């Protein structure tokens, strides 16, 4: 089994869900850090969720991210495990209003 640390980035996240990461086949992934930074001039709200077998499971829903601030969705002692074909998505309340950064460990 190969263990590989990776970063996945999504720039200018807005009102359409942005896929941050899709777990490859024959792989398990541990999210070790996931943050969303507000890049706009106004407060925004943010949803982050995992789609697994066509069902959405929210990590956070309608969380406020202040101007110039960021929201740590996964980090510290919390980890999230993804299985093959699971998709991590993020969406905000305003167009091109945020950047998302996800650090993870793929086990294949």
N, CA, C and O atoms as a DFTB+ gen file, in Angstrom:
432 C
 N C O
     1  1       0.837      -1.188       0.000
     2  2       0.000       0.000       0.000
     3  2       0.879       1.247       0.000
     4  3       1.831       1.357       0.772
     5  1       0.544       2.164      -0.866
     6  2       1.273       3.424      -0.932
     7  2       0.510       4.498      -0.167
     8  3      -0.700       4.650      -0.340
     9  1       1.210       5.231       0.670
    10  2       0.646       6.369       1.404
    11  2       1.230       7.637       0.823
    12  3       2.449       7.802       0.783
    13  1       0.361       8.546       0.366
    14  2       0.820       9.759      -0.288
    15  2       0.082      10.974       0.267
    16  3      -1.147      11.033       0.224
    17  1       0.844      11.953       0.794
    18  2       0.261      13.219       1.232
    19  2       0.046      14.099       0.008
    20  3       0.911      14.176      -0.865
    21  1      -1.118      14.771      -0.057
    22  2      -1.436      15.636      -1.193
    23  2      -2.222      16.858      -0.722
    24  3      -2.846      16.843       0.339
    25  1      -2.176      17.919      -1.538
    26  2      -3.006      19.112      -1.358
    27  2      -3.920      19.254      -2.560
    28  3      -3.512      19.001      -3.693
    29  1      -5.144      19.656      -2.313
    30  2      -6.077      19.968      -3.385
    31  2      -6.622      21.353      -3.120
    32  3      -7.023      21.669      -2.000
    33  1      -6.638      22.191      -4.168
    34  2      -6.987      23.599      -4.035
    35  2      -8.125      23.952      -4.983
    36  3      -8.192      23.438      -6.100
    37  1      -9.005      24.816      -4.543
    38  2     -10.084      25.300      -5.390
    39  2     -10.181      26.811      -5.220
    40  3     -10.445      27.307      -4.125
    41  1      -9.966      27.539      -6.317
    42  2      -9.941      29.007      -6.300
    43  2     -11.287      29.561      -6.761
    44  3     -11.963      28.959      -7.595
    45  1     -11.663      30.696      -6.218
    46  2     -12.869      31.414      -6.635
    47  2     -14.142      30.584      -6.517
    48  3     -14.974      30.570      -7.424
    49  1     -14.283      29.898      -5.395
    50  2     -15.498      29.124      -5.136
    51  2     -16.668      30.095      -5.046
    52  3     -16.533      31.200      -4.521
    53  1     -17.805      29.674      -5.559
    54  2     -18.971      30.545      -5.548
    55  2     -20.260      29.793      -5.303
    56  3     -20.312      28.863      -4.499
    57  1     -21.302      30.209      -6.011
    58  2     -22.650      29.720      -5.751
    59  2     -22.966      28.376      -6.403
    60  3     -24.030      27.809      -6.153
    61  1     -22.074      27.865      -7.222
    62  2     -22.211      26.508      -7.763
    63  2     -21.241      25.608      -7.005
    64  3     -20.095      25.997      -6.780
    65  1     -21.673      24.424      -6.610
    66  2     -20.765      23.542      -5.865
    67  2     -19.471      23.265      -6.633
    68  3     -19.492      22.919      -7.814
    69  1     -18.362      23.423      -5.941
    70  2     -17.042      23.163      -6.524
    71  2     -16.511      21.856      -5.951
    72  3     -16.470      21.664      -4.735
    73  1     -16.109      20.968      -6.839
    74  2     -15.508      19.716      -6.392
    75  2     -14.072      19.995      -5.968
    76  3     -13.250      20.416      -6.782
    77  1     -13.775      19.762      -4.712
    78  2     -12.424      19.955      -4.194
    79  2     -11.606      18.680      -4.394
    80  3     -10.417      18.737      -4.707
    81  1     -12.262      17.519      -4.207
    82  2     -11.533      16.255      -4.291
    83  2     -12.510      15.112      -4.553
    84  3     -13.622      15.086      -4.025
    85  1     -12.067      14.173      -5.381
    86  2     -12.792      12.931      -5.598
    87  2     -11.864      11.783      -5.248
    88  3     -10.758      11.695      -5.781
    89  1     -12.297      10.911      -4.366
    90  2     -11.475       9.789      -3.928
    91  2     -11.378       8.758      -5.058
    92  3     -12.399       8.262      -5.534
    93  1     -10.150       8.435      -5.487
    94  2      -9.976       7.481      -6.586
    95  2     -10.415       6.060      -6.220
    96  3     -10.581       5.728      -5.047
    97  1     -10.598       5.243      -7.241
    98  2     -10.927       3.830      -7.044
    99  2      -9.801       3.142      -6.283
   100  3      -8.638       3.531      -6.388
   101  1     -10.153       2.132      -5.530
   102  2      -9.190       1.326      -4.757
   103  2      -8.345       2.181      -3.809
   104  3      -7.178       1.880      -3.558
   105  1      -8.949       3.242      -3.292
   106  2      -8.225       4.180      -2.421
   107  2      -9.103       4.554      -1.235
   108  3     -10.320       4.693      -1.360
   109  1      -8.466       4.712      -0.091
   110  2      -9.088       5.335       1.068
   111  2      -8.299       6.601       1.341
   112  3      -7.077       6.622       1.194
   113  1      -8.991       7.651       1.737
   114  2      -8.343       8.935       1.945
   115  2      -8.721       9.486       3.312
   116  3      -9.878       9.413       3.724
   117  1      -7.739      10.035       4.006
   118  2      -7.987      10.716       5.269
   119  2      -7.752      12.204       5.060
   120  3      -6.646      12.629       4.727
   121  1      -8.809      12.994       5.260
   122  2      -8.664      14.454       5.206
   123  2      -8.056      14.880       6.530
   124  3      -8.612      14.608       7.594
   125  1      -6.904      15.554       6.460
   126  2      -6.234      15.988       7.687
   127  2      -6.363      17.487       7.925
   128  3      -6.086      17.976       9.020
   129  1      -6.787      18.213       6.893
   130  2      -7.032      19.648       7.022
   131  2      -7.886      20.126       5.875
   132  3      -7.663      19.738       4.728
   133  1      -8.873      20.971       6.173
   134  2      -9.746      21.520       5.138
   135  2     -10.210      22.892       5.599
   136  3     -10.892      23.016       6.616
   137  1      -9.835      23.926       4.842
   138  2     -10.162      25.307       5.203
   139  2     -10.763      26.043       4.012
   140  3     -10.461      25.740       2.858
   141  1     -11.613      27.008       4.314
   142  2     -12.184      27.890       3.301
   143  2     -11.916      29.325       3.741
   144  3     -12.251      29.712       4.860
   145  1     -11.309      30.112       2.853
   146  2     -10.986      31.509       3.146
   147  2     -11.886      32.442       2.340
   148  3     -12.073      32.251       1.138
   149  1     -12.438      33.446       3.003
   150  2     -13.265      34.456       2.345
   151  2     -12.348      35.434       1.625
   152  3     -11.525      36.098       2.256
   153  1     -12.487      35.523       0.310
   154  2     -11.670      36.437      -0.491
   155  2     -12.474      37.641      -0.980
   156  3     -11.974      38.444      -1.768
   157  1     -13.711      37.766      -0.518
   158  2     -14.568      38.857      -0.978
   159  2     -14.545      40.024       0.022
   160  3     -13.869      39.975       1.050
   161  1     -15.291      41.049      -0.310
   162  2     -15.351      42.238       0.539
   163  2     -16.544      42.222       1.482
   164  3     -16.811      43.217       2.156
   165  1     -17.265      41.110       1.542
   166  2     -18.439      40.982       2.411
   167  2     -18.416      39.621       3.102
   168  3     -17.781      38.688       2.611
   169  1     -19.102      39.502       4.232
   170  2     -19.219      38.177       4.848
   171  2     -19.955      37.220       3.901
   172  3     -20.813      37.642       3.126
   173  1     -19.614      35.944       3.970
   174  2     -20.271      34.926       3.157
   175  2     -20.695      33.767       4.062
   176  3     -20.258      33.662       5.208
   177  1     -21.541      32.915       3.531
   178  2     -21.808      31.648       4.194
   179  2     -21.246      30.533       3.325
   180  3     -21.077      30.681       2.114
   181  1     -20.963      29.410       3.983
   182  2     -20.287      28.307       3.312
   183  2     -20.928      26.978       3.705
   184  3     -21.274      26.752       4.865
   185  1     -21.077      26.112       2.712
   186  2     -21.475      24.725       2.942
   187  2     -20.338      23.850       2.435
   188  3     -19.766      24.119       1.378
   189  1     -20.013      22.807       3.182
   190  2     -19.050      21.807       2.732
   191  2     -19.678      20.450       3.001
   192  3     -20.221      20.203       4.078
   193  1     -19.595      19.577       2.007
   194  2     -20.241      18.291       2.171
   195  2     -19.553      17.212       1.348
   196  3     -18.782      17.488       0.429
   197  1     -19.862      15.981       1.713
   198  2     -19.359      14.813       1.005
   199  2     -20.545      14.166       0.312
   200  3     -21.594      13.954       0.921
   201  1     -20.372      13.854      -0.966
   202  2     -21.381      13.080      -1.680
   203  2     -20.887      11.645      -1.759
   204  3     -19.823      11.361      -2.310
   205  1     -21.691      10.742      -1.192
   206  2     -21.365       9.322      -1.190
   207  2     -22.599       8.554      -1.634
   208  3     -23.662       8.672      -1.025
   209  1     -22.461       7.775      -2.685
   210  2     -23.598       7.012      -3.231
   211  2     -24.798       7.918      -3.496
   212  3     -25.933       7.570      -3.172
   213  1     -24.534       9.084      -4.090
   214  2     -25.549      10.056      -4.507
   215  2     -26.288      10.732      -3.347
   216  3     -27.334      11.346      -3.559
   217  1     -25.761      10.625      -2.132
   218  2     -26.363      11.286      -0.968
   219  2     -25.358      12.298      -0.421
   220  3     -24.172      11.994      -0.294
   221  1     -25.838      13.510      -0.097
   222  2     -24.980      14.556       0.465
   223  2     -24.968      14.476       1.987
   224  3     -26.013      14.389       2.631
   225  1     -23.742      14.507       2.553
   226  2     -23.542      14.498       3.998
   227  2     -22.751      15.753       4.357
   228  3     -21.585      15.874       3.982
   229  1     -23.364      16.678       5.074
   230  2     -22.744      17.968       5.366
   231  2     -21.706      17.880       6.483
   232  3     -21.941      17.295       7.540
   233  1     -20.559      18.480       6.210
   234  2     -19.552      18.708       7.248
   235  2     -19.868      20.003       7.974
   236  3     -19.644      20.133       9.177
   237  1     -20.400      20.969       7.209
   238  2     -20.811      22.258       7.772
   239  2     -21.873      22.844       6.847
   240  3     -21.816      22.657       5.631
   241  1     -22.831      23.545       7.418
   242  2     -23.951      24.079       6.636
   243  2     -24.205      25.520       7.039
   244  3     -24.417      25.812       8.216
   245  1     -24.184      26.423       6.062
   246  2     -24.494      27.842       6.258
   247  2     -23.628      28.508       7.320
   248  3     -24.104      29.356       8.076
   249  1     -22.366      28.127       7.376
   250  2     -21.430      28.732       8.332
   251  2     -20.965      30.086       7.809
   252  3     -20.632      30.219       6.632
   253  1     -20.942      31.085       8.679
   254  2     -20.507      32.432       8.291
   255  2     -18.982      32.496       8.294
   256  3     -18.324      32.076       9.246
   257  1     -18.439      33.037       7.196
   258  2     -16.998      33.291       7.092
   259  2     -16.832      34.801       6.972
   260  3     -17.244      35.380       5.967
   261  1     -16.238      35.455       7.972
   262  2     -16.137      36.916       7.953
   263  2     -15.159      37.415       6.885
   264  3     -14.346      36.656       6.358
   265  1     -15.258      38.682       6.589
   266  2     -14.344      39.316       5.636
   267  2     -12.909      39.113       6.117
   268  3     -12.597      39.388       7.276
   269  1     -12.047      38.636       5.240
   270  2     -10.650      38.434       5.582
   271  2     -10.404      37.240       6.479
   272  3      -9.275      37.018       6.918
   273  1     -11.444      36.464       6.761
   274  2     -11.309      35.334       7.673
   275  2     -11.342      34.002       6.952
   276  3     -11.545      33.924       5.741
   277  1     -11.135      32.962       7.737
   278  2     -11.223      31.618       7.186
   279  2     -11.980      30.718       8.148
   280  3     -12.134      31.029       9.329
   281  1     -12.442      29.614       7.625
   282  2     -13.182      28.630       8.387
   283  2     -12.430      27.305       8.283
   284  3     -12.233      26.781       7.187
   285  1     -12.014      26.770       9.420
   286  2     -11.347      25.461       9.440
   287  2     -12.440      24.415       9.619
   288  3     -13.028      24.294      10.694
   289  1     -12.704      23.671       8.569
   290  2     -13.782      22.690       8.584
   291  2     -13.290      21.362       9.148
   292  3     -13.996      20.705       9.913
   293  1     -12.076      20.971       8.767
   294  2     -11.451      19.760       9.302
   295  2     -10.036      20.138       9.702
   296  3      -9.317      20.771       8.929
   297  1      -9.630      19.749      10.916
   298  2      -8.285      20.042      11.383
   299  2      -8.143      19.707      12.857
   300  3      -9.091      19.269      13.509
   301  1      -6.952      19.920      13.362
   302  2      -6.706      19.609      14.765
   303  2      -6.868      18.127      15.017
   304  3      -6.268      17.308      14.321
   305  1      -7.667      17.775      16.000
   306  2      -7.884      16.368      16.341
   307  2      -8.887      15.673      15.421
   308  3      -8.958      14.444      15.397
   309  1      -9.657      16.445      14.670
   310  2     -10.678      15.856      13.803
   311  2     -10.081      15.436      12.468
   312  3      -9.308      16.182      11.866
   313  1     -10.440      14.241      12.006
   314  2     -10.079      13.752      10.679
   315  2     -11.353      13.206      10.052
   316  3     -12.293      12.834      10.753
   317  1     -11.373      13.161       8.717
   318  2     -12.519      12.601       8.004
   319  2     -11.986      11.606       6.989
   320  3     -11.029      11.894       6.271
   321  1     -12.609      10.431       6.930
   322  2     -12.187       9.383       6.003
   323  2     -13.144       9.346       4.817
   324  3     -14.364       9.364       4.981
   325  1     -12.561       9.295       3.613
   326  2     -13.337       9.142       2.387
   327  2     -13.029       7.776       1.782
   328  3     -11.906       7.280       1.872
   329  1     -14.028       7.188       1.174
   330  2     -13.858       5.923       0.487
   331  2     -13.930       6.158      -1.016
   332  3     -14.316       7.238      -1.461
   333  1     -13.560       5.152      -1.793
   334  2     -13.536       5.266      -3.246
   335  2     -14.846       5.860      -3.770
   336  3     -15.933       5.443      -3.368
   337  1     -14.729       6.826      -4.661
   338  2     -15.825       7.525      -5.338
   339  2     -16.512       8.592      -4.490
   340  3     -17.383       9.292      -5.005
   341  1     -16.160       8.747      -3.216
   342  2     -16.701       9.853      -2.421
   343  2     -16.165      11.172      -2.975
   344  3     -15.020      11.245      -3.421
   345  1     -16.995      12.210      -2.946
   346  2     -16.631      13.516      -3.495
   347  2     -16.779      14.576      -2.403
   348  3     -17.799      14.629      -1.715
   349  1     -15.754      15.419      -2.250
   350  2     -15.772      16.538      -1.308
   351  2     -16.090      17.807      -2.088
   352  3     -15.397      18.145      -3.049
   353  1     -17.143      18.509      -1.670
   354  2     -17.584      19.717      -2.367
   355  2     -17.732      20.886      -1.407
   356  3     -17.917      20.707      -0.204
   357  1     -17.646      22.089      -1.968
   358  2     -17.844      23.313      -1.194
   359  2     -18.611      24.309      -2.063
   360  3     -18.428      24.363      -3.279
   361  1     -19.474      25.097      -1.417
   362  2     -20.244      26.123      -2.104
   363  2     -20.413      27.307      -1.150
   364  3     -20.515      27.125       0.063
   365  1     -20.441      28.513      -1.703
   366  2     -20.615      29.717      -0.877
   367  2     -21.818      30.521      -1.352
   368  3     -22.427      30.215      -2.377
   369  1     -22.140      31.538      -0.596
   370  2     -23.327      32.345      -0.869
   371  2     -23.113      33.452      -1.900
   372  3     -24.070      34.122      -2.288
   373  1     -21.878      33.653      -2.348
   374  2     -21.589      34.722      -3.313
   375  2     -20.613      34.216      -4.375
   376  3     -19.764      33.367      -4.105
   377  1     -20.751      34.749      -5.574
   378  2     -19.891      34.338      -6.683
   379  2     -18.427      34.647      -6.398
   380  3     -18.108      35.684      -5.816
   381  1     -17.554      33.760      -6.804
   382  2     -16.092      33.910      -6.690
   383  2     -15.666      34.544      -5.373
   384  3     -14.937      35.536      -5.357
   385  1     -16.129      33.960      -4.267
   386  2     -15.943      34.602      -2.963
   387  2     -14.988      33.885      -2.017
   388  3     -14.726      34.381      -0.921
   389  1     -14.460      32.724      -2.417
   390  2     -13.645      31.979      -1.460
   391  2     -12.625      31.087      -2.164
   392  3     -12.770      30.738      -3.335
   393  1     -11.592      30.734      -1.409
   394  2     -10.613      29.726      -1.833
   395  2     -10.676      28.586      -0.824
   396  3     -10.820      28.816       0.377
   397  1     -10.568      27.352      -1.322
   398  2     -10.606      26.178      -0.458
   399  2      -9.279      25.424      -0.562
   400  3      -8.725      25.263      -1.650
   401  1      -8.784      24.969       0.580
   402  2      -7.523      24.215       0.642
   403  2      -7.784      22.935       1.439
   404  3      -8.289      22.971       2.561
   405  1      -7.424      21.808       0.827
   406  2      -7.634      20.523       1.477
   407  2      -6.322      19.738       1.455
   408  3      -5.743      19.510       0.393
   409  1      -5.863      19.328       2.635
   410  2      -4.661      18.492       2.768
   411  2      -5.139      17.113       3.189
   412  3      -5.998      16.979       4.060
   413  1      -4.567      16.080       2.553
   414  2      -5.065      14.742       2.814
   415  2      -3.980      13.696       2.632
   416  3      -2.896      13.968       2.115
   417  1      -4.308      12.491       3.074
   418  2      -3.427      11.330       2.932
   419  2      -4.187      10.277       2.154
   420  3      -5.214       9.777       2.614
   421  1      -3.680       9.935       0.963
   422  2      -4.272       8.870       0.164
   423  2      -3.575       7.548       0.481
   424  3      -2.347       7.475       0.530
   425  1      -4.372       6.515       0.692
   426  2      -3.859       5.169       0.957
   427  2      -4.386       4.281      -0.165
   428  3      -5.579       3.986      -0.236
   429  1      -3.473       3.861      -1.040
   430  2      -3.880       3.068      -2.208
   431  2      -3.123       1.758      -2.250
   432  3      -3.329       0.956      -3.160
